[in-house]
Amino acid sequence: MAGVWHDIRFALRQIRRAPAFSISAVLTLAIGIGANTGIFSLLNGYLRPLPVPQPDRIVVIAAETPGDETGLRYRFSYAALNDYRTEPGVFSDVFGFDTRIAGLTAGGKTMQFVYHAVTGNFFQGLGIGALVGRTIEPGEGERPGGEAVLVLGYKFWQRRFGGDASVVGTTIRLDGQPTRIIGVAPPAFHGLYQGADIEGYVPLGSQRRTPVQTGALFTDRTLRFLTMAARLRPGVSIEAAQSAVDGIAQRVSREYPQEKNVGARVLPEPMARPIPMRFLSELIPLVQGSMLGLAGLVLLIACMNVANLLLVRATARQREMALRAALGSGRRRLVRLLLAETLLLAFAGTAVGLIMARWATALFAANLNVAADLPMNLDFHYDWRVFLYAAAIAGVTGTLMGLVPAWRAWRVQVTALLHDGGHGGSPGAGRQRLRSGMVIAQIAGSLVLLIVAGLCVRSTQRAQHVDLGFDPTNVLTLRLDPHQVGYDGPRTTAFYEELERRLRVLPGVEQFAMAFSVPMGYIFDGCTAVPEGQADNVDKPRSSIGCNPVSPDYFSLMRVPIVAGRGFTPQDIETSRKVVVINETLARRLWPGQDPIGRTLVVPRSEGRLWQVAGVARDSKYLAVFERPLPHLYFAMRQSPSFMRVLYIRSAVAPEVLGPLVEREIQLVDPDVPVADMKTMTQVIAGGMGFVLFRVGTLQAGAMGVLGLLLTIVGVYGVVSYGASQRTREIGIRMALGAEPAAVRRLVLREGAVLVAAGIALGLGIAAVVARALARVFYLVGSADVTTFTIVTTLLAGIALVACYLPARRAMRIPPMTALRHE
């Protein structure tokens, strides 16, 4: 142990003696290690295990419905959930939840409230108790009737009630219904919808909704609304659970027509965030691997940069190493001294990198725009995993960087160096080749990073010009739900009619419309539909179709053309013939090559009522910018009314200007109705399912590309400059014998250009392979986008050649006598 401390003290003295080298090495490593720990902390925050006992035992069971193109039919009915509870040998608990939005009224003020409606064993299955009061108990709320109770989320309790424990036992109103607060969830638990802070938890059966009161919620297998989760018994693997679930799914499929061919997929809970869509669970490993891979490439470039610095320093310290060997230091001792020095540099770089990464991730989280009024929980704080990851990187980096100088120390020839007349000796062809090889690798790595960043930028540019199928300019949207303050159906209709009358006459308002949801928002609805004549099959699972009740002016306001038939009119009311408008994709699938106008659909969720196709609307984007054409169905708002609605206002002025005026009118109609998600349509499509994914990807890849480029240019400049300095005497002789300065410049520049050309050639090959592996990410431009490859290659070559030119120009200006006196 004493020897180790002696090595550390010696390494510290050596670092202090070369402050310029030490600062350069630490900052270079800080960039590489900071990039890695920053990316890891983002992924760690997103995939951090739940704050529950044995979180690795929690799994999510996702329904696999035949023909589900959207991936949204992952939920189960309550009756189906009970079927999966019959496997006690695999699961100790099977529980479910549904994320909902309500209005919570307390102290005379109503606000939006995001909560989980849960089965009674939700908290028992997760293995957590209440901070204050009690949680919902097994069996509670799993039958019609019963007291309406509520467990508050910790943050909401602090924010709304100031952390007052006496609030437990008091009664508030949830959607106008008296509800008793029974407890507060623990501080670390934020629910099971990643990224959102769930503000409360209520039992399934405690809400006075029609399906609850009739009992259909607990018996109707077509009401698939529960996300199902379970706790694995000790020793049970994911594979064993999947096998058991397959058996249950097959049995249920045989026994119930509504469940025919419905399978189930078992996922570790982190892979089911925020919802267990197959697309997301398959994309997460790709995103995780690509982000860490790019950051790892930056670190590799940084390591090679520092290794080059260490090689230069090792050359200068050859005589010192020889003297130590001559005085009795063994080769192992010399290697240990050098490794101690590089490890200290690596850990110092890690400390600085952690600070830089913390600042960068905080800035990233603060600027993440999800275009929603949801309570967010973006927690990227450093925990033991981040520090362990950083320590591992520091250890590996320090060891790898120290291998080359340590190997040189191991092979040191004492006699030769001591007889070298006091000079440090020439670097040797082998050493120069090694340094040149690392520069070639740096250039190749930098080119890969820049091409990936360029493809991300091009994808974002293309995404901005994707045909959305509607016009988002000058449209203001906001969400209202009078049911949150206890309105019934007739009162809700009167509220919206009065509000529409007021808003239409506001200055600057050109058009007004309403719908249940907004394209690319976080609230959406789906249904199944079948042409009349296939009604005997309506209970069988079918492709999920997006649906949206809209008012008559919706299509003209959003500039969605009606390509056949007609849109909705004010005459499409409750007592008239039920009509729908379908999009082009749905028309082609249900009636290929036929005229769909006048045809009849059966929509099972609407109690089997017949709906006549009145028109066909042009396809547009519904869930995400990057979606392929999806089937979609529009209902007439008056024939399929909803409490919650999105208001659309197209204005002749900047839509932001209308915001205060609209809020004022809502307050005049009813000041208790809360306003949520007031955004321009442009802001909405820039959000979570819109352009934000492209923007985040571009930001991450662009940052990695810039860091890699900076490190590479420093490395190229350093190697060419060092090479020129080693040839100072040769240059002096050439110039003394009459060589032109331009010839000297070409000589030095040629050596650098060869390195740049070799690095670019290698980098292009690697970049082609990497881009092909990430083809799913770059589908808007293609993984072999010639424009990106050409621009990035030209840019890198130009900058790298400038870095070569500067030392060449300096060498050209050395006076011959000065050069000849160099040795």
N, C-alpha and C positions, 0 to 999 in steps of 0.2 A: 504493500500500500504506500509506503514511504517513497518507493521508486516512482509510483504513478504521480504522486503530488510533485515530486521533483521534476518530472517530465512536463507537467502542466505549468509549473512556475517558469521553466525554461522556455516553453512555447509562448507564454505571455510576454516574456522579455523580448523574444524575437519579433513578436507582433508589434510591440511598442517601438522597436528600433526601425521598423519600416512602415511608418504611418500611411504613406501614400498607397503602397501596395495593400495594406490591411483594409483601408477604407474602400478601395476599389473592389477588393474581393468580397467584403461584407455586403456592400450595396448590390453587387452583381448577384450574389446568392440570395439576398433579400427579395430581389425581383422574381427570381425563379421559384424560391420556396414560398414567397408570399402569394404568387399566382396559384400554386398548388393548394396551399392551406385555405385560401379564399374560396376556390371552387369546392374543395372538400367541405368547408363549413356550410356552403349553400346546400349541397347535397345532403349533408348530415342533418341540417335543419329540416329539410323536406322529408327525409327518411328516418328521422330520429324515432326510436322505439316509443310506444305509448308509455306514459308514466303509470304503469300498472304492474302488479306482480307478474313475473315471467311473461313479458310482452311477446316473446317469440312463440308462445303457445296460442296467441290470438290469430285466427284466420278469418277471411271473408269468403263466403260461398256465393258465387255469382251464377245466375241462371244463364243457360246457353239456349237461346230460343232460335229455332230454325228460321232462316231468312231475315234475321235481324241485321239490317245494314247499318243502322245508327249506333249499335252497341249500347243502346239505352235500356233495353229490356233485360237488365241484369237482376231485377228485383223479384221477390216472391210474394205470394198472398200469405195471409196469416195462417190459413189452413195448410198450405204447403210447408210453412215453417214448422208447424207441429209435426208434419211427417218426418222431418229431419231430426226432430227431438227424440225419435225412437231408436237412436243408435247410441245408447249410453256407454258402450264399450270404447267408443272413439272420442266422443265429445262429453265433457263434464257439464257444459252449458251450451245451448243454442239460443241466441237472442237476436232481436231485430230492432231497427229504428227507421224513422222517416224524418228527413229534415224539412221543416216547414217555417213559414213566416206568419206571424200574428201581430196583433196590436196589444200591448200591455198598458193598462191604465192604472196608475197609482198616484195618489195625491192630486187628482184632478187633471193629470197630464197623460196623454197617450203617446207612445213611441213604438217604432217598429221593433219587433222582438223575434230573433231567430232561435228556434229551439228544435230539439229532437223529441218526437213522439216515440216512446220506447215500450218494449215488452217489460213485464214486471221484473224479469231476471237480468235486465241490462247491466245494472251495477254489480250484481252478484257474479255475473259471467266475467266482467272485467276485473273483479276482485278489488274494488275500491269502495270506501265508505264515505260518509259525509264529513265535511269540516265542522259544520254546525247542524244540529237537528238530525234528520235521518234521510236516507235515500228511498227510492221506490222499491217496494219489496216484491219478491217472486209471487206471481199470480195477480198482483195488483193491476187493475185496469185491463185485464184480459177477458173481460165479458162486458156486455152492455150495462150501463148504469155505474154507480159508484161515485164517490166524491172526487171532484176535480181538484187535483193537487199539483204542486210544482216544486221542483228542485232548481234553485238558481245556480247559474254559473258564477264562479268566483269573481271574475272581472266585472260582470254586470252587477253583481251584488255590491262591489266596491264603488262602481261608477254611479249607479242609480240610488243606492241606499246607504252609501258612505260606510259600508262594512258594519252596519248596525245589526248585531245578533238578535235583537228583539224583533226584527222583521219576521223571523220564523214564527209561524202560528197566525200571522195576519192574513187578511184576504185582499187580493187585488182582482182586477178583471182581465181576462185573457179573451180577446175577441168579444168583449162585452159580457163574458160569462164569469161569475164569481169563482175564484180559484184560490185555494189556501196554500201558502208557502210552507213547505215542510222541512226544507233543509237547504244547504249550500254545498256545492261540489268542491273538492279539493283544489287548491290554487294551480297546480300543474296540469290539471285535466281540462282540455278545451273541446272535448267532443270528438266525433269520428268523421268530421268533414275537414280534411287537411286544408290549412290556409285560413279557415274561418274560426272565429271564437264563438262557439255555441253558447247562447246566453241562458238556456234553461232546458229542463227535461220534464216531460209530462207523460203519464201513462196513456197507452193507446185509447182506452175506452173512456177516458175522463172528459173528452170534448163532445159537446152536444151537436155533432155533425150527423147528417141523415144516415150514412152507412153505419154509424155506431148505434144510433137509436133503433134502427131496424134489425141490427144484428148481422147485416150483410158483411160488415167489415171482417167478421170472424169466420164466416162460412163461404163467402163467394170467392171462388178460385180465380175469377177473372180480375179481381181487384189486386193487382200486383203492385204493391207500393212499398214493401219492406226491403231494405238492405239487410241481408242476413249475415251474421257473424257468429263465431263459435270459439270456445276454448278447448284446445286439444288436451286429452288426458296425458299424463306423464308417459314418455316413451313412445307415443304415437307419432309417426312421421307424416309429412304432407302427403307422401305417396300412399300410405295406408289410409289416410283420411279420404283421399281422392277415390280409392277403390271402394270404400264404404259408401261414399256419396253416389258413386255411379250405380251401385246396387239399389239404393233408395230411389234414385231418379228413374231407373227402369221400372221398378215396382209401381211407383206413383203414375208413371206414364201409361202403364197397362190398366190401372184402376180408374183413372179419371180422364175423360175425353179432353177436358180443358188443359191438361198437362201433357198431352200427347207429344212425344219427341222432345220434350224439354229436358235438357241435361243440366249439369251443374259443374262448376269449376272451383277448386279450392285454391285460394291465393294467400300467401303470407300477407298480413295486414298492411305492411308498408307498400306492397306492390298493388294495392287496391285503392290508392289515393289519387285524387280526392273521391273518385267513384270507380268501381271495378269494371271499367270498360276494357275490352280486350285490346283495343287500339292503344290505350294509355299504358296498360301493363306490359305490352310489348315494346312501347316506345321508351319507357323509363330506363331499362338497361342500356339502350342505344345512346340516349342522351347522357347518362351517367358515364358510360365508357368513353364517349367522344369528348366530353368536357374534361375528364381527367387525363385523357390521352393528349389533348392539346396543351393542357397545363404541364403535363409531364415533358412534352417536347420543349417547352420554354425552359424548364428546369435543366434538361439535358444540354441545351445551348448555353445556359448560364454556367453549368459545370465545366463544359469544354473551355469556356472563356477563362474561368478561374484556373483550370488546369494549365492553360497556356501561360498564364501569369506565373504559376508555380514552376513551370519548366524554365522560364527565364530566370526566376529567382534561384532555382536549383543550380543553374549554370554559374551564377555569381557566387554560390556557396560551395562549389566543388572543393576548393582548397580548404575551407573550414571543415568539411566532412572528412577530407583526407587527414588533416591534422588530428581530428578527434580519433579517427581510426588508428593513427600512428601512436597516439597516447594511450591506447588500450580500450577504447570504446568498441564493443562488439557490433557486428552488423545488425543484430536484432535491436540493440540499443539505439542505433542511428535511425532505423526504420520507425521505432517507437516514438522518437523525438519528432520526426516529420509527421507521423500520423496524428500525434497530439496537437500539433500546430494546425493541421487542416481540419481536425474535428472542432477545435475551438473556433476557427473561422466559420465553420458550418453552423455551429450553434449560435454564434453571434448573428449570422445572417438570418437564422430562423427567428430569433427574437425580434429583429427589425422587420422581417417579413410578416410576422404575426400582427404587428401593429399596423403595417400597411394594409394587410388583408382585412383586418377588422374595420378600418376606415372605409375601404372599398365596398365591403358587403353592406355596411350601414348605409352608405350612399346609394347602393343598388336597391336596397329594400325601401328606402324613403322615396325613390323615384319610380317604383313599380306601380303602374296605373292599371287597376283591374276594372275601372269604370263601374263600380258597384258600391252601394251603401252598406254592404255586408260588414259586420264587425270582423276585422282581420286579425290573424295571429301569425305573423311572419317572424318567426323566432330563429335567428341565425347565430345565437350566442355561442361562445366557445365552451365546450364541455370537455370531459376527459378524452373523448374520442378524437377531437381535434388536436389536443395537445399530444396525445399518443401518436397520432399520424404525423404531426410536425416533428416530434422527437425521432421517429423512425426515419423520416426523410433526411433529417439532419445527420443521423448516424450513417446512413447509407451514402449520402452525398459526401460527407467528410472522408469516409473510408475510400470511396472510389476516386475522389480527387487526389488523395494522398498516395494512391498506388503507384503512379508513374514516378514521382520524385523518390518514393520509398524504394522502388525497384532500382532506380539509378544509384541510390545510396548503397543498396545491397551489392551492386556490381562495381562499386568504386575501386579504382586501381590506385592504391596509396602511393606506390613508388613513382608511377608516371606523373601523378599530379604534383608531388613534392619536388620533382625535377623539372617542373614546367617554368622555372624561372620567375615564379611569382605571378604569372598571368592566370587569368581564369580559364584559359583554354578556349578553343573554338567550340561551337555548339555541336559540330559533327553533323554529317549528312543524315544519319538516322534520326537524330533529335529534330532536325528541321523538317524532315519528312513527317514525323509524328505531329508536329505543330501544324503543318500544312494540311495533313489529313483531317485534323480536328476542325480547321477552318472550313474545309470542303463540307464536312458534316454539318457545321453550323449554317452555312449558306443553304444546304439542302433542307434542313429543318425549318429555317426561316421561310423558305419558299413554300413549303407545305402549309405552314401556318397562314401565310398571306393568301394563298390560293383558297383555303377553306374560308378565311375571312371575306375574300372577294366573292365567293359563291354565296355566302350569307347576305352580303350587301346586295348582290344582284337579285337574290330571292326576295329580299325585302322590297326592292324597287319594283319587281314584277308583281308582288302581292298588292302594292299600292294601286296597280292598274288592272287588277283582276275585275272582271265584270261581276259585280255583286247582284245584278238583276234588279236593283232599286237605286234610287238617288238619295244619298244621305245628307246632301248639302242643305243648310238652312232649315233643319228639322230639329225641334226641341222635343224631348221625351221625358216623361215622369210617370211614376207608378203610384196608384192610389188603391186603397182597399177599405171601403166604409164598414165592411164586416168587422174590421179590427176595433171598431167602437160600438159594435152591437147592432148594426143595421140588418134588417131582414131584406128579402128580395124586393118587394114593392118600394120600400123606402130607398134602397140602393138605386133602383131605376129612376126614381124621382130626383135623387141627388145628381146623377150623371146628366140627366136632361137639363136641369137647371144650370149646372156647371158648363155644359156645352153651349147653352144660350149665351152665357156671359162671356165665355172665351172667344166665341166667333166674332164678337163685335169689338175686341181689343184692337187698338191701333197696331198695324203691322202684321196682323194675323191674316194669312191668305187662305189656309185650309185647316180643318180640324178633323181628326179621326181617332178611333179607339180600337184596341185589340187586347187580347189576353197577354201576349208576350211580345218581345222585341227581338228582331233577328240578331243572333250572336250574343244574346244576353245569357244570364245564368238561370233564368226561369223559362221552362219550355214544357210542352205537353205532347203526348203521343196517343195514338189510338190504332185500332185495326179496322179495316173496312174490306168488304167483299161485294162483288157485283150480285145483284138480285138473281136468283137462280142457283146460287151456290150457298144459300142460307143454311143448308144442312151442315156446312163446314165452319160456321162462324165461331164455334167453340174451340176449334183447333188453333194452335198458335200460328200467327201469320206475321209477315214483315211489319215491323213497327213503322207507322206513318206519322210524320209530324203534323200536328193540327193546330189551328189558331182561329178562334172566333174573332171576326173583325167587323167594323162598322162599314156602311156603304161607301164612304169616301176614302177608305184605306188604300185601295189600289191606285186611285188618281193621285193621292197625296204622296205615296211612296214611289210613284212613277213606275208601277208594275203593270205592263200592258196586259190586257185581256185579249188573247190571240184567237179565241173562238167563243161564241155565245155571248154572255153578258156577265157583268159583275153583280154585286148586290144592290138593291134599291130600298128606299124607305118602306116599300110595301111588303118586304120580306119580314113579316112579324110572326108572333107566336101562333096565330090562328090561320096563317096562310100555308101553302104547300112548302114543306121543308126542302131547302135547296142548299147545295154546296158548290164551291168553285174548287177545282182540282188543278194541280200544275201539270206541265207538259210531260214530266217523267211519269207521274201516276197515270195519266191518260194513255201513254204508250204501253205501260205494263198491264193495265186492266183490259184495254180494248185496242190491241195493236192493229194499226191499219184501218181502224174504224172511227166513225164520228161519235165521240162520247156524249155530246149534248143530248139531253133528254133521257140518258140512261139512269138507272137507279142503283144506289148503293145501300147496303145494310151496314150500319155501324153498331156493333154489339154493345159498346159502352152506353149508347143512347137508347137502351132498352129495345134494341132491335128495330128501331124506327127506320122507315125508308126515306132516303134523301136523294133528291133528283139533282143530277149534274146540270147546273145552269150555265157554267162557263169554264174555260180553261185559261189559267194565268201563266204567264211566262215563268220559267224556272228562275230561281234566285238562290242566294245563300241563306241558310236558316240557322245552322248550328255553329259553323266555323268557316273561316275564309278558305281553308284548305280542303273542304269536303268535296266529294264528287257529287254529281246530281242526285238528289234524294227525292223520294215521293213526298208530296205535301198536300194537305187538305185544308180548306178554309170553310168555316161555318159562318152563317149570318149571326151577328152579335145578338139581335133580338130573339133569335131562335135557339141560341145556345148561350144564355147569359152567364156571366161570372161576376163575383163580387170584386175580385182584383182585376184591374185593367191598367193598361199602359195608354197614356194620352199622347197623341202625336200632334204637333203644331208646326205647320210650315209657315215661315214668316218671310216678309219682304225686307226685314232688317236682320241684323245679327241675332241669332236665336238666344244668345246669352242675355240680351237686353230685355227679352220678354219674361225671363225667369221671375224677377220680383213681382211683375204685374200678374202673372199667373198664380203665384203663391198668395197674393193679396185676394184674388177672386175666390180661391179655395177657402181661405179663412173666412170670407164673408158668407159663403154658403154653409160651412160648418168648421169652426176653428179646431175641433177635436180630431178631425181626420188627418193623420200624419201623411206627409209628402216624402216619397222615397225616390232615389235614383234619378234626380233631375239632371239630365245630361243631354248634350247635343247628340244627334245620331252619329256624327263624326267621332265623338268621344267613345260612344258605345262600341263602334267597330274597331277602335284602337285598343279595346280592352282584352280581357282574358282569352276569349275565343276568337278574337280578331287579330289585329296586327301585333299585339304585345309579344306573342311567341316569336315572331320574326324579329322584332326589335331586340328582345332579350338575347336571342341567338346571335344576332349581328354584333351586339355590344360585347358579349363574351368572346366571340371569335375574333372580333376586331382588336380587343384589348390584348389577347394572346399574340396576335399577329404583329402589333406595334412593338410589344415588349421583345418578341423574338427578333424583329428587325433591328431594334436598337442594340441588343446584345451582339448580334451578328456583325453589324457595322463596326462596333468597337473591336471585335475579334479580328476582322479583316484588316482594319487599320493597324492593329497591334502587331500582327504577324508580318505584314509587308514592311512596316516601319522598322521592326526588329531585324528583319532580313536585310534591309538597306543599311542599317547601322553596322551589321556584321561585315558588310562588304565595303565599308568606308575606305579602307586602304586600297582595295582593288579599284574603286571608283576614282580615287586620287591618282593612281598610276595611269588609268585610262585617259583621264583628262590631261595629265602631264605629257602624255604621248600624243596629244592632239585630238582626243575624242570630243565631238561636239556635245554641248549640254543636252540637246534634243535626243542624241543617241543614248546618253545615260538615262534620261527620263524614260525612253522606250524600254531600256533594259529592265529597270525596276518595275515599270508598269506591266510589262509582259508577264513577269512572274505572278503578279497579282491577278491579271486577267485570266491566266491558266487556272488558278484556284477558283475564280468566280465561275468560269465556264464549266469546270468539273462539278462544282457544287450545284449549279443550275441543272445540268444534265441529270445528276442523281436525284435532285429534288423533284424534277418533273415526273420521273418514273414513280417515285414514292407518292407524290400528290395524286397521280392518276389512280393508284390503288386505293388510297384513302378516300378520295372523292367517290369512287365507285361503291365503297363500303357504306358511305353516308348518302347514297342515292335517294333514300326515302326523305331525307331532310331537304335535299336540293331539287325536288321534283319539278319546281316551277321553272328552273333554268337548265336542268340536266347536269349530271356529274362531269360531263366533258365539255363544258361551256368554253368554246374557243376564245371568246372575247375576254373572259376572266383570266384564263391561262396566259394569253398574250400580254394583256395590260400589266398583270402582276409580275410576270417574268421580265418585261422591259423595265418596269419600275425598279425591281430589285437589282437587276444588272447595272442600271444607271447609277444607283446610289452606291453599290459596291465598288464600281469602277472609280467613282469620285473618292471613296475611301482609299483606293489604291493610288490614285493620282497625287494625293497630298504628300505622302512620304516620297514619292518619285520626284516631285517638284523640289522638295527640301534637299534631296540627295543631289539634284542637278546644280544647286546653288552652293555646294560645299567648295571652298577654295582648295585647289590642289595641294598646297603646302600644309594646310590644316589636315587634310585627309591623310597625307603621307606621315604626319606626326602622330596619327591615331594610335599606332602600335609602339 
